[in-house]
Every structure is written in structure tokens, then in C-alpha cells.
């Protein structure tokens, strides 16, 4: 068994040697030239990216010096690890995963070989760079999540714990996979939760997410998606781009596609960007190139307060960004420690490079300003906490008394056994010079972040703290909204980042699909009263929605009133027509004894003028609010005055025809009943109609009626009849009206050849044409519409008919009376009568002569022989 172990150890040694040689071959310094060592009873290993590629990073060097500072502080404190001195081995990984793996493999083999090959000079020669074979029970590192995943996998082979100061990927919180991993920096799930809380705070329900395509970016966005969905926020898009350290062109091409897609999302004004400052700069340069504006960026801690982003060219697109960054802890004692370092302090090559590059030949001296501008990083505080965590775990192991140990059975651990140290690290809980330190079951600390806003102050751009996020608080997010400058240089409006505005009352909101929905109008008889209503409510019976469909109203009872524009128009027209009728009547009265007025049948003319004037007043009845009286008057007005007008026309025409059929006036024409028989006939007709109307009102009186056939409005109208008796009366009146119309038309035809001053036939015909056309237009409309406009149609038809009668029957007479008075004389009338009589005699003589000629020709034709030549 021992032989097998030694063979495996030898193979591991060969692997270490090959890695060392390979490292030298590709241009990186050898392991011995990349480390800073101080021996102690127990040493702690550290992996730091002091160089990034060929570039020296003073702020990352400061992290490694923070480890040195913490170790020295612990060694100078007698209350912790008495009689034990801590040592350290600090390694520069050049931010290379392979070099970080090389260091981790060194530690793993050190752990194995410390017991197997101690004192063997052949093996010691290969690893002489380490200045001894002392065990390293714990490591601090690395600078990235991806390299920490690789290193942690390797270290847990020997149970070596590692505490990271910068790896934030949630992948590393899987304790069943990375059982020896701890960290003093909050994992990304807390950062993602802080971002989700910010989105919820400002009601951003539809945002975009862009991230670098590695464990840091993918796990951050994955957790942000989960937490934001719980709070009602959805991702409009997700885009991942390769790390720019591999293939820069491929990275730029992918970013170009992502930004092009982002540009199409007009409703998305907020974008979460998970990456480092290098990737963020490439993204912002592409955003500038594609002229994508009015986006608010939520920055991860990888670039949210990086001074590399303070490029004036990028300000138009990144000003006003909100960054979730690590707490910017400045450990005053550590700063004082650095300030007091003399320029002769050059324990390792990178310190020599620092003094030479930063100061040159000038007297080198670290000041607080130099520290803040060139050396500070918030991760230095995390390094100090990591060293103190290991020290406190070792101190607890040293002070252990059985049976109170944490091992099985209460046993105490071996202080150099990394697996025992692992158990004690899970149990640490103390306050360091920086903050409180403890680890949960996954090896994670409490989440704590600063929220910053990129603002312009005094002509320069700064990351201003506007709040904080602490997981341990009941309400983790604490923001001062008044301090936020959304436009960077001005307060601006809070960005809106939603797929769709919440549906207002009057609409129903469809089910959400990825935080999007549609707003659909409530139905014909439905309402909604709240924003975002999922369903509309049906209105109760006899109610209807208001125009906005936000509440139910009683169905309106409508009727054309005098106050409406239509009502006012009809009243004005009716009043003008009535006044015109009165004026004509007054003119007739003035010229009552003139031949034209006498010839037009004065009695019937005055009766006709009265009926016409009543027709003009009909809209005053039709437009009145329906009542028992109004409903009766409406029928009286329609049948009585309308029919009477037509009967008068017929009587006038008949009287003229009879007059000229007598050839010459005789005494009997002016005697007794014959003089007034046409008036009597008109009066009898009117009385007959009145009797029918009285019977109608008695048996089935027209009454107000609420027409509910239209469920949008109830029409207040009159119902002429309900029973068959009432309908019969209505039909009789209509038959009388029709018969009167035909009779009038017949007499008008017979009077077509009377003298001009007496010939009213053609004017009566015109009147009848107007009546027929108006009623042909009226009845189909009146019988087929059942709304408020039926009253309008009735009023319009009545006024049109009245105007036709007034104009056709009286305008010719008025014209003669006023503008042709010479025709309004007895002499002119006699001439007209004489000419008419002469025409009749001539026509009769010609007719008799023609008849005689036709008879004579017939007789001669009968007496001619058949062989006569014609």
C-alpha cells in the first residue's frame, strides 16, 4: 500500500514539474518568480491577479498586500493564535486560469508530499521555488468566478478550503459540488435580488438583460430572472457575448447583434448588464455606434463603479446608470499601513515595479490621494476578512478542549489538517477590522451592496451613492429617490419600462404572457371600474354603460325637446311659416274686395290659410313632452288640419269648375245654399273627422308610451291606439285623407283650361305633387324607424306640405296683387271671361262642323259605284 502511495506521489510530482516547465515555455515567469513568501508556523496561500496579461495592476497588488497586512496584524495580536506565527505565500496568477490551476496543484501536491517526501533532496529540488515543504492548510483566491470553479474543484481533492475575495458566481454556492469553497464577497444571487428589488421599486416590468457568456454572467442573469418574475418583472430579451479575452472580433460581432435586437424593443427602457468593465465598454461603444438612446442601465458590481467607464465619449449613453456594487469599504488602518511604507520596501518584484512606474526618480511616497486614485479596491477589505476568518478558525482549533471539539465525539482537531479547518471555518462568527464575518451552509456571507448613480458634479462625472441593499434587513433595499439623477446631469423622469400600460377602467386585461397583455374594450353592455381588471361586469337590467364603460347608468328616456338644436330649428321655421300665413291673410283682408281675391273663393281661402297656419304650428305639438293631452292633440293636428287642407283644395277647384260650366253667372249661383255649399262640405268633413276622433279618444285614447325596443335608450312617445277599435278609427281617418287627395286631384285636372286669373288647377296639382312626394318619403321612414327622429320626420313633412300649399296656392295671387295690379281689375276679368267664352263657342262650332263633315263623307262613299275609279 505504501508503495502505491509513493508511486502516485511521484506521478503528481512529475505533473508539477511539467507544469512548471510549460509555464516557463509560454512566456509567463516561473512559479518562483511569481510569489511572495513569509515563513511561519502555519502558512496561508494566496492567489491574486497582480498582473493581467502583461499589464501591471497596482490596485490588484494592493489586494495581495492586504493579505500581508492582515497576517502581520494577527501576529501582533496576542489574543489570537498565541505562540503561533502565521506565514503567507502570495502568488501572482496573471488572471490566467491555467496559472491559477498550477498554483492550486502545487498546494495539493504540497499537502501530499509534506509527509511522504520530507527530507528527500531529489523531490525537494523540483519544488525548491516554494522555500520549503510547509503545509498550506487554506488558500485565499481567486480573482474570478471561472478560475475559482477550477481551483476549488482541484483543492477539494485534498479537502483544502479556499476563501475567495472576488468570485461571485452562484454556481459556487452549490455546497454539494464545491464543498471546500468559501467567500467573503456576496454571491451574485444577492446582487441579482438587489437588481430585482430596484426594478420592482420603480415598476419596471419589462426589461432586457445582457451578460458575458460565463459562469458570472449566466448565473447572475438566471437568478435575476427568477427573482424578478416573483416580483412581476419579465425579461424582454436575453443576450450573451463571449469573454473579450478570447476572440475580440467574435465578441464585437455578438454584441452588435445583441444591441441591434435591443434597438427594436421600443418599450424597453431599462437594461441589466452583467459583465466586467472591459465587456461593458465594448457594449457601450456599440450602443453609441447604433445610436441607441434613452436606456437606463443597471450595472453589476463588475463595472458599476469602474473608473474605466468614465469616458466622456460614453457619457451620452451611460449617464444616469444605476450600479449595484460592493460596499466601498476603506479600512483606515490598512490605508495608514500603506502610507507608512518606505520606498525601500521592495520585498518582491512587483513592489519594485510599483515604485518605479508610479514615481520614477521622484521621491516615492504613498499618500491617501494616491491610494484612492490608483491603489484602492473594495476587494481589499474582503481579503482582510478572509485572512481573519482563517485565523479565527485556527485559533478555535488551537483552544479546543475535549469533549467540546467540533469533530465527531467532541474530539479536538489537528491544527494543520485542512479537513478539520474546513469544519471550523463553517463555525466562525466574529467582527473583523472591516465588518462582521460568518458563513452560511453554502460558505457564503451576508449580502451587502451599495447602490450608486452616475452623476455630473462640479463638471466631472462621479458614482454617487444613492442607497444600499442589505440582505439581513427586513426591507433590504434602501434608496433615496431624491438623490437620483436619471439623466445624469438633471433629475429627469423615472424611466418607464413596461410591455403595456395597465388597462384603464372600461377595458379588460387579457392574461399575462411574459408580462405582456392586451386591453380589450368591455362589451356592449359591460363595464369595468378598476385598472387592470381581468373581466368586465354586465350591467343590471334597465341600465347601460356610460361611454367610457366605467359605470352603469339608468337607460336614458329621450325625446326631441324645444331646447335641442333640431327642436329650435323646427320652432323657428314653424313660427316663420305661421307669420307668413298671417301676413297672407292680412293681405287678403286688405284686398278683400278685389277681383283676384273674390275669384279665389275668399271663404275657402281663409279656411285654407287657417289650416296651413295650424300645420306650421304642428311642430310645437309634436315636440312637446308626451302627455295625455299632447298625444290627443298630435292626432287631431295631423288628421284634422291636414285633411281639411286637402278638402278645401278640392272644394275650391270644384267651385271654379262649376262656375265656368255655367258659362255665365246666374242669380241662383249666388242664392242661399248654393253660395255656401262648398264651405258647408268642408265643415261637414271636419266635423266628421272630429266625431271620429272623439270616438277614438273615448274608446282607445292615444297615451304616452315608453318605447323600450332600443336597449340603449327608451323613447318617450305617443301610442296612437292599442285596441282594434282605436286602430279602426285611425284607419278611417287615413281613408278619408286618401279619398280627399284623389278627389282634389280629379277636380284639379278638370280645371286645367280655365282663364289664368281663375286657373288654380295647375297650382293645386303642384301642391298635390308636393304632398304626395313628401308623404311618399315620410311614410316608409316613419313606419320603419322607432326612435326620437320619427318626430323629426313628422314635423319636417308637415312643414314641407304646408309650405307647398302656401306657396302654390297664394303666391300667384300675391304676385298679381302687389306686382301686377292691372290684372286685378273688373275690366281685365271681363276680358278674360269673354275670351274664355269665345274660345268655348269657337271650339264647340268647330267640333260640330267636323262632325258634320265626317257624316257627309261617309254617305258619299256609300253611293259611289264599285267600278268607279278613284
Secondary structure, DSSP 8 states (H G I E B T S, - for coil): -HHHHHHHHHHHHHHHHHHHHHHHHTTS--GGGGEEEE--SEEEEEEE-SEETTEE-HHHHHHHHHHHHHHHHHHT-TTSSTT--EEEEEEE-TT-HHHHHHHHHHHHHHHHHHHHSTT-HHHHHHTGGGSS---EEEEE--SSHHHHHHHHHHHTTTT-EEEESS---GGGG-TTTSTTEEESS--HHHHHHHHHHHHHHTT--EEEEEEESSHHHHHHHHHHHHHHHHTT-EEEEEEEE--TTT-HHHHHHHHHHHHHHHHH-TT--EEEEES-HHHHHHHHHHHHHTT--S-EEEE-TTTTT-GGG--GGGHHHHTT-EEEEE-----HHHHHHHHT--TT--SSHHHHHHHHHHHTTS-----HHHIIIII--THHHHHHHHHHHHHHHHHHHHT--TTS-SSGGG----TT-HHHHHHHHTT-EEE-SSSEEE--TTS----EEEEEEEEEETTEEEEEEEEEEETTSSS-EEE-GGG--TTSSS--------SS----TTEEE---BTTB--EEE--TTEE--STT-SS-EE--TTEEE-TTSSSEEE-EEE---TTSHHHHHHHHHHHHHHHHHHHHHHHHHHTTTSHHHHHT-HHHHHHHHHHHHHHHHHHHHHTS---HHHHHHHHHIIIIIHHHHHHHHHHHHHHHHHHHHTSS--GGGGSHHHHHHHHHHHHHHHHHHHHHHHHHHHHH--EEEEE-SSTTEEEEEEE--SSHHHHHHHHHHHHHHHHHHHHHHHHHHHTTTS-TTT--HHHHHHHHHHHHHHHHHHHHHHHH--STHHHHHHHHHHHHHHHHHHHHHHHHHHHHHHH-GGGSSHHHHHHHHHHHHHHHHHHHHHHHHHHHHHHHHHHHHHHS-TT---
